[in-house]
Each structure stands twice: as C-alpha cells, then as structure tokens.
Amino acid sequence: MLSEVTLARLEGQLDGLRSSIARAQSEQWERKPAPSKWSARENLAHLARYHEVFLERLSRILEAERPQFGRYRAEEDEEWPRWSSLDVASLLGRIRGLRTQVIHQVSGLSDEQLTRTGLHPVLGEMDIPLWLEFFLLHEAHHLYAILFRLRDSSRT
C-alpha cells in the first residue's frame, strides 16, 4: 500500500503556491533571471510535461521487467517546444488534470505492483514508491524556482 504521507504530498504539494500564483502578473511569469535560466512559466511547463513523462514511465515499469530510462531533459524532448509555449492558465489546467491521473494511477496499485522497479541512469534501480519520492522532490525543486522567480520579479 502506498504510504499516507506520499499520497498526501501528491494531493497537496501543488497547492503550496496557490496564493503566489493568484497574485502574479503575466510579466512576472515571463521574467528570466538570466538568459539561460527558465522563467516561472517555463518551470511550470516543465512540471506539467514531466507529469506526462512520469505517467509514461510508470506504465513501462508496470508492463516491463526492470525497464531502463534515460535522464529526462526538456531541451531534448520533441514535445518541449509545444509545452513551453503554453500560457499559464493552460499549464495550470493541464497540470491539475495530469496530477489527478497520477494520483488515480498510484493509489490503485497493489503491494506487489509497488515493488516493481525501473532503472534510473544516476539513482539506479528504484521501486515505485522511490520513483514517487524522486518525482515529488523534483517537483518541489521547480516549485521553489517558480516561487523565487515570482517573488524576485515582484521586487523589480
């Protein structure tokens, strides 16, 4: 059974920025701290796209024996240009829908299914609960970046 803590984090982690997002102006979403860094909107696009990538990986873990995955890099993803061009409202709608799919998929897994593994190129073999932990920590990193971009740009 998936831990209650993990399920609670999946259900609530995106809610943490709700008030900052509500107050942000469109120009705040587009500001980049440096030309090579993503804007808050691009970080949000990455999170939304990564939900799809995660669902694809989860399906492969459930279908294949110890599938091996490469590192996900948005810049190498043929879908990235489409995702990175979406506006904030579209991205928020997509991420909510995809998050519902993630929660539905993982909350219905049996104990046996949760023990299935996939191979990450850096972290090695991980069972589904560890993949979820990785997903949540990766997401938290980008949520931090979004908060920082939105708050930093509000002071300029």
ChimeraX attribute file (.defattr): number of C-alpha atoms within 10 A of each C-alpha:
attribute: neighborCount
match mode: 1-to-1
recipient: residues
	/A:1	13
	/A:2	16
	/A:3	9
	/A:4	10
	/A:5	9
	/A:6	15
	/A:7	15
	/A:8	11
	/A:9	14
	/A:10	20
	/A:11	14
	/A:12	10
	/A:13	14
	/A:14	16
	/A:15	11
	/A:16	13
	/A:17	13
	/A:18	9
	/A:19	9
	/A:20	13
	/A:21	18
	/A:22	8
	/A:23	11
	/A:24	14
	/A:25	13
	/A:26	12
	/A:27	12
	/A:28	22
	/A:29	22
	/A:30	18
	/A:31	19
	/A:32	16
	/A:33	14
	/A:34	8
	/A:35	8
	/A:36	7
	/A:37	11
	/A:38	21
	/A:39	22
	/A:40	27
	/A:41	27
	/A:42	25
	/A:43	22
	/A:44	26
	/A:45	28
	/A:46	21
	/A:47	22
	/A:48	24
	/A:49	22
	/A:50	21
	/A:51	22
	/A:52	17
	/A:53	13
	/A:54	17
	/A:55	17
	/A:56	11
	/A:57	17
	/A:58	21
	/A:59	12
	/A:60	17
	/A:61	23
	/A:62	18
	/A:63	11
	/A:64	12
	/A:65	11
	/A:66	17
	/A:67	17
	/A:68	16
	/A:69	15
	/A:70	9
	/A:71	8
	/A:72	12
	/A:73	10
	/A:74	16
	/A:75	9
	/A:76	9
	/A:77	11
	/A:78	9
	/A:79	11
	/A:80	17
	/A:81	13
	/A:82	11
	/A:83	19
	/A:84	20
	/A:85	12
	/A:86	15
	/A:87	16
	/A:88	19
	/A:89	9
	/A:90	12
	/A:91	22
	/A:92	18
	/A:93	12
	/A:94	17
	/A:95	21
	/A:96	14
	/A:97	13
	/A:98	19
	/A:99	19
	/A:100	13
	/A:101	15
	/A:102	19
	/A:103	14
	/A:104	11
	/A:105	13
	/A:106	20
	/A:107	16
	/A:108	12
	/A:109	15
	/A:110	11
	/A:111	10
	/A:112	8
	/A:113	15
	/A:114	19
	/A:115	16
	/A:116	20
	/A:117	24
	/A:118	24
	/A:119	17
	/A:120	17
	/A:121	11
	/A:122	9
	/A:123	10
	/A:124	11
	/A:125	17
	/A:126	18
	/A:127	16
	/A:128	21
	/A:129	18
	/A:130	16
	/A:131	20
	/A:132	21
	/A:133	15
	/A:134	14
	/A:135	16
	/A:136	17
	/A:137	12
	/A:138	13
	/A:139	21
	/A:140	16
	/A:141	11
	/A:142	18
	/A:143	20
	/A:144	15
	/A:145	17
	/A:146	24
	/A:147	16
	/A:148	14
	/A:149	22
	/A:150	25
	/A:151	14
	/A:152	13
	/A:153	19
	/A:154	13
	/A:155	7
	/A:156	6
